[in-house]
Amino acid sequence: MITTILGTIIVGFIVGLIARAIKPGDDRMGLIMTTILGIAGAALARFVGAAFGLYGQYEAAGWVASVLGAIVLLLLVGVLRGSRTRRRP
């Protein structure tokens, strides 16, 4: 179980770094948020892939799908942060 959690953290960190490197712009977040971004991107890719019947019940999303999921989340966070900062006078 510990190896699974540690593996998830490492893969999440790598996926988050790749997503931040691919998406242009200034994404201010530290190592922990980068790791959470990667884990959430992989979870999003797994959820969408399972909804379309691409993954089985216990099958993980691939690297490319995980990075794409993380990029989608980065874009979403950018839109939400942008709308919040534009409201200030």
PyMOL Python script that loads the backbone (N, CA, C, O; Angstrom):
from pymol import cmd

cmd.read_pdbstr("""\
ATOM      1  N   MET A   1       0.826  -1.196   0.000  1.00  0.00           N
ATOM      2  CA  MET A   1       0.000   0.000   0.000  1.00  0.00           C
ATOM      3  C   MET A   1       0.870   1.260   0.000  1.00  0.00           C
ATOM      4  O   MET A   1       0.573   2.221  -0.710  1.00  0.00           O
ATOM      5  N   ILE A   2       1.935   1.256   0.789  1.00  0.00           N
ATOM      6  CA  ILE A   2       2.831   2.414   0.830  1.00  0.00           C
ATOM      7  C   ILE A   2       3.472   2.639  -0.530  1.00  0.00           C
ATOM      8  O   ILE A   2       3.630   3.783  -0.958  1.00  0.00           O
ATOM      9  N   THR A   3       3.844   1.561  -1.216  1.00  0.00           N
ATOM     10  CA  THR A   3       4.460   1.711  -2.531  1.00  0.00           C
ATOM     11  C   THR A   3       3.461   2.271  -3.542  1.00  0.00           C
ATOM     12  O   THR A   3       3.842   3.015  -4.446  1.00  0.00           O
ATOM     13  N   THR A   4       2.196   1.918  -3.392  1.00  0.00           N
ATOM     14  CA  THR A   4       1.169   2.446  -4.289  1.00  0.00           C
ATOM     15  C   THR A   4       0.996   3.943  -4.072  1.00  0.00           C
ATOM     16  O   THR A   4       0.903   4.705  -5.034  1.00  0.00           O
ATOM     17  N   ILE A   5       0.954   4.362  -2.827  1.00  0.00           N
ATOM     18  CA  ILE A   5       0.801   5.783  -2.523  1.00  0.00           C
ATOM     19  C   ILE A   5       2.030   6.559  -2.989  1.00  0.00           C
ATOM     20  O   ILE A   5       1.905   7.624  -3.593  1.00  0.00           O
ATOM     21  N   LEU A   6       3.204   6.028  -2.710  1.00  0.00           N
ATOM     22  CA  LEU A   6       4.444   6.683  -3.132  1.00  0.00           C
ATOM     23  C   LEU A   6       4.528   6.751  -4.657  1.00  0.00           C
ATOM     24  O   LEU A   6       4.946   7.768  -5.210  1.00  0.00           O
ATOM     25  N   GLY A   7       4.137   5.691  -5.327  1.00  0.00           N
ATOM     26  CA  GLY A   7       4.123   5.680  -6.792  1.00  0.00           C
ATOM     27  C   GLY A   7       3.153   6.698  -7.357  1.00  0.00           C
ATOM     28  O   GLY A   7       3.453   7.360  -8.351  1.00  0.00           O
ATOM     29  N   THR A   8       1.990   6.829  -6.731  1.00  0.00           N
ATOM     30  CA  THR A   8       1.005   7.815  -7.168  1.00  0.00           C
ATOM     31  C   THR A   8       1.553   9.225  -7.015  1.00  0.00           C
ATOM     32  O   THR A   8       1.353  10.066  -7.891  1.00  0.00           O
ATOM     33  N   ILE A   9       2.239   9.490  -5.919  1.00  0.00           N
ATOM     34  CA  ILE A   9       2.812  10.815  -5.688  1.00  0.00           C
ATOM     35  C   ILE A   9       3.899  11.110  -6.718  1.00  0.00           C
ATOM     36  O   ILE A   9       3.948  12.213  -7.264  1.00  0.00           O
ATOM     37  N   ILE A  10       4.757  10.151  -6.985  1.00  0.00           N
ATOM     38  CA  ILE A  10       5.839  10.361  -7.948  1.00  0.00           C
ATOM     39  C   ILE A  10       5.291  10.569  -9.355  1.00  0.00           C
ATOM     40  O   ILE A  10       5.713  11.485 -10.062  1.00  0.00           O
ATOM     41  N   VAL A  11       4.357   9.724  -9.758  1.00  0.00           N
ATOM     42  CA  VAL A  11       3.760   9.874 -11.090  1.00  0.00           C
ATOM     43  C   VAL A  11       3.001  11.196 -11.185  1.00  0.00           C
ATOM     44  O   VAL A  11       3.081  11.883 -12.204  1.00  0.00           O
ATOM     45  N   GLY A  12       2.273  11.555 -10.139  1.00  0.00           N
ATOM     46  CA  GLY A  12       1.557  12.832 -10.132  1.00  0.00           C
ATOM     47  C   GLY A  12       2.495  14.015 -10.270  1.00  0.00           C
ATOM     48  O   GLY A  12       2.190  14.971 -10.983  1.00  0.00           O
ATOM     49  N   PHE A  13       3.636  13.960  -9.591  1.00  0.00           N
ATOM     50  CA  PHE A  13       4.613  15.034  -9.685  1.00  0.00           C
ATOM     51  C   PHE A  13       5.167  15.150 -11.103  1.00  0.00           C
ATOM     52  O   PHE A  13       5.283  16.253 -11.638  1.00  0.00           O
ATOM     53  N   ILE A  14       5.506  14.027 -11.704  1.00  0.00           N
ATOM     54  CA  ILE A  14       6.055  14.039 -13.073  1.00  0.00           C
ATOM     55  C   ILE A  14       5.013  14.545 -14.066  1.00  0.00           C
ATOM     56  O   ILE A  14       5.325  15.354 -14.940  1.00  0.00           O
ATOM     57  N   VAL A  15       3.781  14.071 -13.932  1.00  0.00           N
ATOM     58  CA  VAL A  15       2.702  14.510 -14.828  1.00  0.00           C
ATOM     59  C   VAL A  15       2.453  16.009 -14.653  1.00  0.00           C
ATOM     60  O   VAL A  15       2.276  16.725 -15.638  1.00  0.00           O
ATOM     61  N   GLY A  16       2.438  16.481 -13.416  1.00  0.00           N
ATOM     62  CA  GLY A  16       2.241  17.902 -13.165  1.00  0.00           C
ATOM     63  C   GLY A  16       3.354  18.752 -13.761  1.00  0.00           C
ATOM     64  O   GLY A  16       3.088  19.808 -14.334  1.00  0.00           O
ATOM     65  N   LEU A  17       4.605  18.299 -13.630  1.00  0.00           N
ATOM     66  CA  LEU A  17       5.720  19.036 -14.223  1.00  0.00           C
ATOM     67  C   LEU A  17       5.624  19.099 -15.741  1.00  0.00           C
ATOM     68  O   LEU A  17       5.859  20.146 -16.344  1.00  0.00           O
ATOM     69  N   ILE A  18       5.277  17.972 -16.353  1.00  0.00           N
ATOM     70  CA  ILE A  18       5.155  17.944 -17.819  1.00  0.00           C
ATOM     71  C   ILE A  18       4.029  18.863 -18.276  1.00  0.00           C
ATOM     72  O   ILE A  18       4.182  19.598 -19.252  1.00  0.00           O
ATOM     73  N   ALA A  19       2.903  18.824 -17.578  1.00  0.00           N
ATOM     74  CA  ALA A  19       1.761  19.672 -17.952  1.00  0.00           C
ATOM     75  C   ALA A  19       2.112  21.150 -17.818  1.00  0.00           C
ATOM     76  O   ALA A  19       1.752  21.955 -18.678  1.00  0.00           O
ATOM     77  N   ARG A  20       2.814  21.511 -16.744  1.00  0.00           N
ATOM     78  CA  ARG A  20       3.207  22.911 -16.560  1.00  0.00           C
ATOM     79  C   ARG A  20       4.233  23.335 -17.596  1.00  0.00           C
ATOM     80  O   ARG A  20       4.262  24.503 -17.986  1.00  0.00           O
ATOM     81  N   ALA A  21       5.075  22.415 -18.051  1.00  0.00           N
ATOM     82  CA  ALA A  21       6.070  22.746 -19.069  1.00  0.00           C
ATOM     83  C   ALA A  21       5.421  22.920 -20.448  1.00  0.00           C
ATOM     84  O   ALA A  21       5.868  23.746 -21.243  1.00  0.00           O
ATOM     85  N   ILE A  22       4.382  22.153 -20.728  1.00  0.00           N
ATOM     86  CA  ILE A  22       3.727  22.222 -22.038  1.00  0.00           C
ATOM     87  C   ILE A  22       2.839  23.457 -22.145  1.00  0.00           C
ATOM     88  O   ILE A  22       2.849  24.144 -23.167  1.00  0.00           O
ATOM     89  N   LYS A  23       2.071  23.743 -21.093  1.00  0.00           N
ATOM     90  CA  LYS A  23       1.140  24.870 -21.133  1.00  0.00           C
ATOM     91  C   LYS A  23       1.907  26.171 -20.920  1.00  0.00           C
ATOM     92  O   LYS A  23       2.606  26.325 -19.918  1.00  0.00           O
ATOM     93  N   PRO A  24       1.778  27.108 -21.860  1.00  0.00           N
ATOM     94  CA  PRO A  24       2.482  28.379 -21.688  1.00  0.00           C
ATOM     95  C   PRO A  24       1.810  29.237 -20.614  1.00  0.00           C
ATOM     96  O   PRO A  24       0.636  29.049 -20.294  1.00  0.00           O
ATOM     97  N   GLY A  25       2.560  30.161 -20.078  1.00  0.00           N
ATOM     98  CA  GLY A  25       2.019  31.081 -19.089  1.00  0.00           C
ATOM     99  C   GLY A  25       2.639  30.862 -17.724  1.00  0.00           C
ATOM    100  O   GLY A  25       3.379  29.905 -17.496  1.00  0.00           O
ATOM    101  N   ASP A  26       2.316  31.774 -16.824  1.00  0.00           N
ATOM    102  CA  ASP A  26       2.859  31.738 -15.480  1.00  0.00           C
ATOM    103  C   ASP A  26       1.862  31.053 -14.552  1.00  0.00           C
ATOM    104  O   ASP A  26       0.841  31.632 -14.183  1.00  0.00           O
ATOM    105  N   ASP A  27       2.168  29.831 -14.188  1.00  0.00           N
ATOM    106  CA  ASP A  27       1.333  29.077 -13.252  1.00  0.00           C
ATOM    107  C   ASP A  27       2.062  29.057 -11.917  1.00  0.00           C
ATOM    108  O   ASP A  27       2.972  28.255 -11.705  1.00  0.00           O
ATOM    109  N   ARG A  28       1.660  29.932 -11.035  1.00  0.00           N
ATOM    110  CA  ARG A  28       2.327  30.030  -9.744  1.00  0.00           C
ATOM    111  C   ARG A  28       1.818  28.939  -8.817  1.00  0.00           C
ATOM    112  O   ARG A  28       0.718  29.027  -8.273  1.00  0.00           O
ATOM    113  N   MET A  29       2.625  27.926  -8.650  1.00  0.00           N
ATOM    114  CA  MET A  29       2.298  26.863  -7.708  1.00  0.00           C
ATOM    115  C   MET A  29       3.582  26.152  -7.321  1.00  0.00           C
ATOM    116  O   MET A  29       4.523  26.062  -8.110  1.00  0.00           O
ATOM    117  N   GLY A  30       3.604  25.658  -6.115  1.00  0.00           N
ATOM    118  CA  GLY A  30       4.786  24.978  -5.618  1.00  0.00           C
ATOM    119  C   GLY A  30       4.794  23.500  -5.971  1.00  0.00           C
ATOM    120  O   GLY A  30       4.008  23.030  -6.794  1.00  0.00           O
ATOM    121  N   LEU A  31       5.692  22.792  -5.334  1.00  0.00           N
ATOM    122  CA  LEU A  31       5.855  21.365  -5.615  1.00  0.00           C
ATOM    123  C   LEU A  31       4.634  20.554  -5.198  1.00  0.00           C
ATOM    124  O   LEU A  31       4.231  19.627  -5.899  1.00  0.00           O
ATOM    125  N   ILE A  32       4.050  20.902  -4.065  1.00  0.00           N
ATOM    126  CA  ILE A  32       2.883  20.147  -3.587  1.00  0.00           C
ATOM    127  C   ILE A  32       1.695  20.356  -4.516  1.00  0.00           C
ATOM    128  O   ILE A  32       0.996  19.400  -4.848  1.00  0.00           O
ATOM    129  N   MET A  33       1.458  21.599  -4.940  1.00  0.00           N
ATOM    130  CA  MET A  33       0.337  21.858  -5.850  1.00  0.00           C
ATOM    131  C   MET A  33       0.585  21.244  -7.229  1.00  0.00           C
ATOM    132  O   MET A  33      -0.356  20.816  -7.897  1.00  0.00           O
ATOM    133  N   THR A  34       1.838  21.201  -7.649  1.00  0.00           N
ATOM    134  CA  THR A  34       2.173  20.547  -8.917  1.00  0.00           C
ATOM    135  C   THR A  34       1.858  19.054  -8.832  1.00  0.00           C
ATOM    136  O   THR A  34       1.330  18.471  -9.779  1.00  0.00           O
ATOM    137  N   THR A  35       2.185  18.440  -7.693  1.00  0.00           N
ATOM    138  CA  THR A  35       1.897  17.024  -7.490  1.00  0.00           C
ATOM    139  C   THR A  35       0.399  16.776  -7.458  1.00  0.00           C
ATOM    140  O   THR A  35      -0.091  15.828  -8.072  1.00  0.00           O
ATOM    141  N   ILE A  36      -0.327  17.625  -6.744  1.00  0.00           N
ATOM    142  CA  ILE A  36      -1.791  17.482  -6.681  1.00  0.00           C
ATOM    143  C   ILE A  36      -2.403  17.679  -8.060  1.00  0.00           C
ATOM    144  O   ILE A  36      -3.349  16.981  -8.424  1.00  0.00           O
ATOM    145  N   LEU A  37      -1.868  18.628  -8.835  1.00  0.00           N
ATOM    146  CA  LEU A  37      -2.332  18.839 -10.204  1.00  0.00           C
ATOM    147  C   LEU A  37      -2.157  17.578 -11.043  1.00  0.00           C
ATOM    148  O   LEU A  37      -3.068  17.185 -11.771  1.00  0.00           O
ATOM    149  N   GLY A  38      -0.995  16.947 -10.943  1.00  0.00           N
ATOM    150  CA  GLY A  38      -0.741  15.728 -11.716  1.00  0.00           C
ATOM    151  C   GLY A  38      -1.642  14.580 -11.305  1.00  0.00           C
ATOM    152  O   GLY A  38      -2.152  13.852 -12.156  1.00  0.00           O
ATOM    153  N   ILE A  39      -1.840  14.414 -10.002  1.00  0.00           N
ATOM    154  CA  ILE A  39      -2.722  13.339  -9.517  1.00  0.00           C
ATOM    155  C   ILE A  39      -4.152  13.599  -9.964  1.00  0.00           C
ATOM    156  O   ILE A  39      -4.837  12.682 -10.415  1.00  0.00           O
ATOM    157  N   ALA A  40      -4.612  14.855  -9.842  1.00  0.00           N
ATOM    158  CA  ALA A  40      -5.973  15.188 -10.260  1.00  0.00           C
ATOM    159  C   ALA A  40      -6.139  15.055 -11.772  1.00  0.00           C
ATOM    160  O   ALA A  40      -7.196  14.635 -12.242  1.00  0.00           O
ATOM    161  N   GLY A  41      -5.100  15.409 -12.541  1.00  0.00           N
ATOM    162  CA  GLY A  41      -5.163  15.252 -13.994  1.00  0.00           C
ATOM    163  C   GLY A  41      -5.269  13.794 -14.397  1.00  0.00           C
ATOM    164  O   GLY A  41      -6.011  13.453 -15.318  1.00  0.00           O
ATOM    165  N   ALA A  42      -4.531  12.934 -13.712  1.00  0.00           N
ATOM    166  CA  ALA A  42      -4.625  11.498 -13.986  1.00  0.00           C
ATOM    167  C   ALA A  42      -5.998  10.958 -13.603  1.00  0.00           C
ATOM    168  O   ALA A  42      -6.555  10.111 -14.301  1.00  0.00           O
ATOM    169  N   ALA A  43      -6.541  11.452 -12.492  1.00  0.00           N
ATOM    170  CA  ALA A  43      -7.876  11.017 -12.076  1.00  0.00           C
ATOM    171  C   ALA A  43      -8.931  11.483 -13.072  1.00  0.00           C
ATOM    172  O   ALA A  43      -9.859  10.739 -13.389  1.00  0.00           O
ATOM    173  N   LEU A  44      -8.794  12.704 -13.563  1.00  0.00           N
ATOM    174  CA  LEU A  44      -9.731  13.214 -14.569  1.00  0.00           C
ATOM    175  C   LEU A  44      -9.653  12.392 -15.847  1.00  0.00           C
ATOM    176  O   LEU A  44     -10.680  12.038 -16.426  1.00  0.00           O
ATOM    177  N   ALA A  45      -8.433  12.088 -16.289  1.00  0.00           N
ATOM    178  CA  ALA A  45      -8.256  11.269 -17.494  1.00  0.00           C
ATOM    179  C   ALA A  45      -8.852   9.879 -17.296  1.00  0.00           C
ATOM    180  O   ALA A  45      -9.481   9.337 -18.205  1.00  0.00           O
ATOM    181  N   ARG A  46      -8.662   9.312 -16.137  1.00  0.00           N
ATOM    182  CA  ARG A  46      -9.220   7.977 -15.825  1.00  0.00           C
ATOM    183  C   ARG A  46     -10.736   8.022 -15.837  1.00  0.00           C
ATOM    184  O   ARG A  46     -11.379   7.119 -16.373  1.00  0.00           O
ATOM    185  N   PHE A  47     -11.321   9.072 -15.249  1.00  0.00           N
ATOM    186  CA  PHE A  47     -12.775   9.200 -15.192  1.00  0.00           C
ATOM    187  C   PHE A  47     -13.370   9.356 -16.587  1.00  0.00           C
ATOM    188  O   PHE A  47     -14.346   8.688 -16.929  1.00  0.00           O
ATOM    189  N   VAL A  48     -12.787  10.233 -17.386  1.00  0.00           N
ATOM    190  CA  VAL A  48     -13.298  10.465 -18.743  1.00  0.00           C
ATOM    191  C   VAL A  48     -13.092   9.218 -19.606  1.00  0.00           C
ATOM    192  O   VAL A  48     -13.974   8.843 -20.379  1.00  0.00           O
ATOM    193  N   GLY A  49     -11.930   8.579 -19.476  1.00  0.00           N
ATOM    194  CA  GLY A  49     -11.671   7.360 -20.241  1.00  0.00           C
ATOM    195  C   GLY A  49     -12.622   6.233 -19.883  1.00  0.00           C
ATOM    196  O   GLY A  49     -13.064   5.490 -20.759  1.00  0.00           O
ATOM    197  N   ALA A  50     -12.941   6.100 -18.595  1.00  0.00           N
ATOM    198  CA  ALA A  50     -13.887   5.068 -18.164  1.00  0.00           C
ATOM    199  C   ALA A  50     -15.302   5.387 -18.654  1.00  0.00           C
ATOM    200  O   ALA A  50     -16.064   4.482 -18.994  1.00  0.00           O
ATOM    201  N   ALA A  51     -15.645   6.668 -18.688  1.00  0.00           N
ATOM    202  CA  ALA A  51     -16.969   7.066 -19.168  1.00  0.00           C
ATOM    203  C   ALA A  51     -17.153   6.726 -20.646  1.00  0.00           C
ATOM    204  O   ALA A  51     -18.258   6.408 -21.087  1.00  0.00           O
ATOM    205  N   PHE A  52     -16.067   6.796 -21.401  1.00  0.00           N
ATOM    206  CA  PHE A  52     -16.125   6.458 -22.821  1.00  0.00           C
ATOM    207  C   PHE A  52     -15.804   4.992 -23.095  1.00  0.00           C
ATOM    208  O   PHE A  52     -15.757   4.575 -24.252  1.00  0.00           O
ATOM    209  N   GLY A  53     -15.587   4.218 -22.054  1.00  0.00           N
ATOM    210  CA  GLY A  53     -15.324   2.800 -22.204  1.00  0.00           C
ATOM    211  C   GLY A  53     -13.908   2.460 -22.625  1.00  0.00           C
ATOM    212  O   GLY A  53     -13.664   1.363 -23.128  1.00  0.00           O
ATOM    213  N   LEU A  54     -12.962   3.381 -22.431  1.00  0.00           N
ATOM    214  CA  LEU A  54     -11.582   3.137 -22.831  1.00  0.00           C
ATOM    215  C   LEU A  54     -10.785   2.386 -21.773  1.00  0.00           C
ATOM    216  O   LEU A  54      -9.815   1.703 -22.100  1.00  0.00           O
ATOM    217  N   TYR A  55     -11.178   2.502 -20.521  1.00  0.00           N
ATOM    218  CA  TYR A  55     -10.468   1.862 -19.421  1.00  0.00           C
ATOM    219  C   TYR A  55     -11.396   0.938 -18.665  1.00  0.00           C
ATOM    220  O   TYR A  55     -12.596   1.188 -18.555  1.00  0.00           O
ATOM    221  N   GLY A  56     -10.820  -0.139 -18.142  1.00  0.00           N
ATOM    222  CA  GLY A  56     -11.574  -1.061 -17.320  1.00  0.00           C
ATOM    223  C   GLY A  56     -11.751  -0.516 -15.909  1.00  0.00           C
ATOM    224  O   GLY A  56     -11.368   0.616 -15.616  1.00  0.00           O
ATOM    225  N   GLN A  57     -12.330  -1.326 -15.049  1.00  0.00           N
ATOM    226  CA  GLN A  57     -12.654  -0.872 -13.704  1.00  0.00           C
ATOM    227  C   GLN A  57     -11.418  -0.497 -12.895  1.00  0.00           C
ATOM    228  O   GLN A  57     -11.445   0.493 -12.163  1.00  0.00           O
ATOM    229  N   TYR A  58     -10.347  -1.253 -13.007  1.00  0.00           N
ATOM    230  CA  TYR A  58      -9.144  -0.993 -12.219  1.00  0.00           C
ATOM    231  C   TYR A  58      -7.948  -0.592 -13.073  1.00  0.00           C
ATOM    232  O   TYR A  58      -6.804  -0.711 -12.633  1.00  0.00           O
ATOM    233  N   GLU A  59      -8.195  -0.129 -14.262  1.00  0.00           N
ATOM    234  CA  GLU A  59      -7.122   0.229 -15.175  1.00  0.00           C
ATOM    235  C   GLU A  59      -6.803   1.720 -15.052  1.00  0.00           C
ATOM    236  O   GLU A  59      -7.709   2.553 -15.036  1.00  0.00           O
ATOM    237  N   ALA A  60      -5.531   2.046 -14.967  1.00  0.00           N
ATOM    238  CA  ALA A  60      -5.103   3.442 -14.836  1.00  0.00           C
ATOM    239  C   ALA A  60      -5.026   4.100 -16.208  1.00  0.00           C
ATOM    240  O   ALA A  60      -4.884   3.432 -17.232  1.00  0.00           O
ATOM    241  N   ALA A  61      -5.124   5.421 -16.201  1.00  0.00           N
ATOM    242  CA  ALA A  61      -4.982   6.177 -17.442  1.00  0.00           C
ATOM    243  C   ALA A  61      -3.516   6.187 -17.860  1.00  0.00           C
ATOM    244  O   ALA A  61      -2.624   6.032 -17.025  1.00  0.00           O
ATOM    245  N   GLY A  62      -3.278   6.366 -19.125  1.00  0.00           N
ATOM    246  CA  GLY A  62      -1.905   6.410 -19.629  1.00  0.00           C
ATOM    247  C   GLY A  62      -1.247   7.750 -19.357  1.00  0.00           C
ATOM    248  O   GLY A  62      -1.889   8.683 -18.876  1.00  0.00           O
ATOM    249  N   TRP A  63       0.039   7.836 -19.670  1.00  0.00           N
ATOM    250  CA  TRP A  63       0.793   9.058 -19.431  1.00  0.00           C
ATOM    251  C   TRP A  63       0.252  10.227 -20.235  1.00  0.00           C
ATOM    252  O   TRP A  63       0.067  11.320 -19.698  1.00  0.00           O
ATOM    253  N   VAL A  64      -0.001  10.010 -21.501  1.00  0.00           N
ATOM    254  CA  VAL A  64      -0.466  11.100 -22.364  1.00  0.00           C
ATOM    255  C   VAL A  64      -1.827  11.597 -21.901  1.00  0.00           C
ATOM    256  O   VAL A  64      -2.051  12.805 -21.821  1.00  0.00           O
ATOM    257  N   ALA A  65      -2.728  10.688 -21.599  1.00  0.00           N
ATOM    258  CA  ALA A  65      -4.044  11.084 -21.121  1.00  0.00           C
ATOM    259  C   ALA A  65      -3.945  11.819 -19.787  1.00  0.00           C
ATOM    260  O   ALA A  65      -4.678  12.781 -19.557  1.00  0.00           O
ATOM    261  N   SER A  66      -3.054  11.380 -18.915  1.00  0.00           N
ATOM    262  CA  SER A  66      -2.876  12.042 -17.631  1.00  0.00           C
ATOM    263  C   SER A  66      -2.360  13.461 -17.801  1.00  0.00           C
ATOM    264  O   SER A  66      -2.825  14.379 -17.125  1.00  0.00           O
ATOM    265  N   VAL A  67      -1.401  13.643 -18.700  1.00  0.00           N
ATOM    266  CA  VAL A  67      -0.872  14.987 -18.958  1.00  0.00           C
ATOM    267  C   VAL A  67      -1.954  15.877 -19.570  1.00  0.00           C
ATOM    268  O   VAL A  67      -2.074  17.047 -19.207  1.00  0.00           O
ATOM    269  N   LEU A  68      -2.737  15.329 -20.492  1.00  0.00           N
ATOM    270  CA  LEU A  68      -3.837  16.111 -21.074  1.00  0.00           C
ATOM    271  C   LEU A  68      -4.863  16.503 -20.013  1.00  0.00           C
ATOM    272  O   LEU A  68      -5.372  17.624 -20.021  1.00  0.00           O
ATOM    273  N   GLY A  69      -5.166  15.581 -19.103  1.00  0.00           N
ATOM    274  CA  GLY A  69      -6.077  15.900 -18.008  1.00  0.00           C
ATOM    275  C   GLY A  69      -5.529  17.003 -17.126  1.00  0.00           C
ATOM    276  O   GLY A  69      -6.280  17.880 -16.699  1.00  0.00           O
ATOM    277  N   ALA A  70      -4.225  16.979 -16.842  1.00  0.00           N
ATOM    278  CA  ALA A  70      -3.604  18.018 -16.027  1.00  0.00           C
ATOM    279  C   ALA A  70      -3.604  19.362 -16.754  1.00  0.00           C
ATOM    280  O   ALA A  70      -3.787  20.403 -16.123  1.00  0.00           O
ATOM    281  N   ILE A  71      -3.400  19.351 -18.068  1.00  0.00           N
ATOM    282  CA  ILE A  71      -3.437  20.601 -18.837  1.00  0.00           C
ATOM    283  C   ILE A  71      -4.841  21.189 -18.815  1.00  0.00           C
ATOM    284  O   ILE A  71      -5.004  22.402 -18.684  1.00  0.00           O
ATOM    285  N   VAL A  72      -5.851  20.342 -18.941  1.00  0.00           N
ATOM    286  CA  VAL A  72      -7.230  20.821 -18.861  1.00  0.00           C
ATOM    287  C   VAL A  72      -7.486  21.476 -17.504  1.00  0.00           C
ATOM    288  O   VAL A  72      -8.122  22.527 -17.430  1.00  0.00           O
ATOM    289  N   LEU A  73      -6.997  20.861 -16.442  1.00  0.00           N
ATOM    290  CA  LEU A  73      -7.167  21.450 -15.124  1.00  0.00           C
ATOM    291  C   LEU A  73      -6.399  22.759 -14.984  1.00  0.00           C
ATOM    292  O   LEU A  73      -6.894  23.697 -14.359  1.00  0.00           O
ATOM    293  N   LEU A  74      -5.198  22.839 -15.555  1.00  0.00           N
ATOM    294  CA  LEU A  74      -4.451  24.098 -15.536  1.00  0.00           C
ATOM    295  C   LEU A  74      -5.206  25.208 -16.257  1.00  0.00           C
ATOM    296  O   LEU A  74      -5.254  26.343 -15.782  1.00  0.00           O
ATOM    297  N   LEU A  75      -5.788  24.884 -17.393  1.00  0.00           N
ATOM    298  CA  LEU A  75      -6.577  25.872 -18.129  1.00  0.00           C
ATOM    299  C   LEU A  75      -7.790  26.319 -17.323  1.00  0.00           C
ATOM    300  O   LEU A  75      -8.129  27.502 -17.297  1.00  0.00           O
ATOM    301  N   LEU A  76      -8.432  25.371 -16.674  1.00  0.00           N
ATOM    302  CA  LEU A  76      -9.596  25.695 -15.849  1.00  0.00           C
ATOM    303  C   LEU A  76      -9.210  26.597 -14.679  1.00  0.00           C
ATOM    304  O   LEU A  76      -9.912  27.563 -14.381  1.00  0.00           O
ATOM    305  N   VAL A  77      -8.112  26.290 -14.027  1.00  0.00           N
ATOM    306  CA  VAL A  77      -7.642  27.130 -12.925  1.00  0.00           C
ATOM    307  C   VAL A  77      -7.269  28.516 -13.441  1.00  0.00           C
ATOM    308  O   VAL A  77      -7.543  29.513 -12.774  1.00  0.00           O
ATOM    309  N   GLY A  78      -6.656  28.594 -14.600  1.00  0.00           N
ATOM    310  CA  GLY A  78      -6.311  29.884 -15.186  1.00  0.00           C
ATOM    311  C   GLY A  78      -7.531  30.728 -15.485  1.00  0.00           C
ATOM    312  O   GLY A  78      -7.520  31.939 -15.262  1.00  0.00           O
ATOM    313  N   VAL A  79      -8.579  30.104 -15.985  1.00  0.00           N
ATOM    314  CA  VAL A  79      -9.820  30.828 -16.256  1.00  0.00           C
ATOM    315  C   VAL A  79     -10.443  31.315 -14.951  1.00  0.00           C
ATOM    316  O   VAL A  79     -10.893  32.457 -14.867  1.00  0.00           O
ATOM    317  N   LEU A  80     -10.471  30.466 -13.946  1.00  0.00           N
ATOM    318  CA  LEU A  80     -11.058  30.856 -12.667  1.00  0.00           C
ATOM    319  C   LEU A  80     -10.245  31.948 -11.979  1.00  0.00           C
ATOM    320  O   LEU A  80     -10.819  32.879 -11.415  1.00  0.00           O
ATOM    321  N   ARG A  81      -8.930  31.848 -12.017  1.00  0.00           N
ATOM    322  CA  ARG A  81      -8.079  32.895 -11.429  1.00  0.00           C
ATOM    323  C   ARG A  81      -8.198  34.184 -12.215  1.00  0.00           C
ATOM    324  O   ARG A  81      -8.201  35.267 -11.629  1.00  0.00           O
ATOM    325  N   GLY A  82      -8.295  34.087 -13.525  1.00  0.00           N
ATOM    326  CA  GLY A  82      -8.417  35.283 -14.354  1.00  0.00           C
ATOM    327  C   GLY A  82      -9.705  36.016 -14.118  1.00  0.00           C
ATOM    328  O   GLY A  82      -9.723  37.246 -14.079  1.00  0.00           O
ATOM    329  N   SER A  83     -10.792  35.278 -13.957  1.00  0.00           N
ATOM    330  CA  SER A  83     -12.080  35.938 -13.724  1.00  0.00           C
ATOM    331  C   SER A  83     -12.116  36.558 -12.339  1.00  0.00           C
ATOM    332  O   SER A  83     -12.789  37.567 -12.128  1.00  0.00           O
ATOM    333  N   ARG A  84     -11.400  35.965 -11.395  1.00  0.00           N
ATOM    334  CA  ARG A  84     -11.378  36.514 -10.044  1.00  0.00           C
ATOM    335  C   ARG A  84     -10.538  37.782  -9.995  1.00  0.00           C
ATOM    336  O   ARG A  84     -10.893  38.724  -9.287  1.00  0.00           O
ATOM    337  N   THR A  85      -9.445  37.826 -10.724  1.00  0.00           N
ATOM    338  CA  THR A  85      -8.591  39.015 -10.683  1.00  0.00           C
ATOM    339  C   THR A  85      -9.146  40.150 -11.528  1.00  0.00           C
ATOM    340  O   THR A  85      -8.827  41.306 -11.253  1.00  0.00           O
ATOM    341  N   ARG A  86      -9.948  39.884 -12.528  1.00  0.00           N
ATOM    342  CA  ARG A  86     -10.521  40.934 -13.356  1.00  0.00           C
ATOM    343  C   ARG A  86     -11.603  41.705 -12.633  1.00  0.00           C
ATOM    344  O   ARG A  86     -11.883  42.845 -13.003  1.00  0.00           O
ATOM    345  N   ARG A  87     -12.217  41.136 -11.627  1.00  0.00           N
ATOM    346  CA  ARG A  87     -13.306  41.802 -10.925  1.00  0.00           C
ATOM    347  C   ARG A  87     -12.827  42.925 -10.021  1.00  0.00           C
ATOM    348  O   ARG A  87     -13.598  43.820  -9.677  1.00  0.00           O
ATOM    349  N   ARG A  88     -11.561  42.881  -9.637  1.00  0.00           N
ATOM    350  CA  ARG A  88     -11.034  43.914  -8.752  1.00  0.00           C
ATOM    351  C   ARG A  88     -10.920  45.233  -9.499  1.00  0.00           C
ATOM    352  O   ARG A  88     -10.547  45.254 -10.672  1.00  0.00           O
ATOM    353  N   PRO A  89     -11.237  46.333  -8.826  1.00  0.00           N
ATOM    354  CA  PRO A  89     -11.166  47.651  -9.494  1.00  0.00           C
ATOM    355  C   PRO A  89      -9.760  48.132  -9.683  1.00  0.00           C
ATOM    356  O   PRO A  89      -9.546  49.216 -10.226  1.00  0.00           O
TER     357      PRO A  89
END
""", "prot")
cmd.dss("prot")
cmd.show_as("cartoon", "prot")
cmd.util.cbc("prot")
cmd.orient("prot")
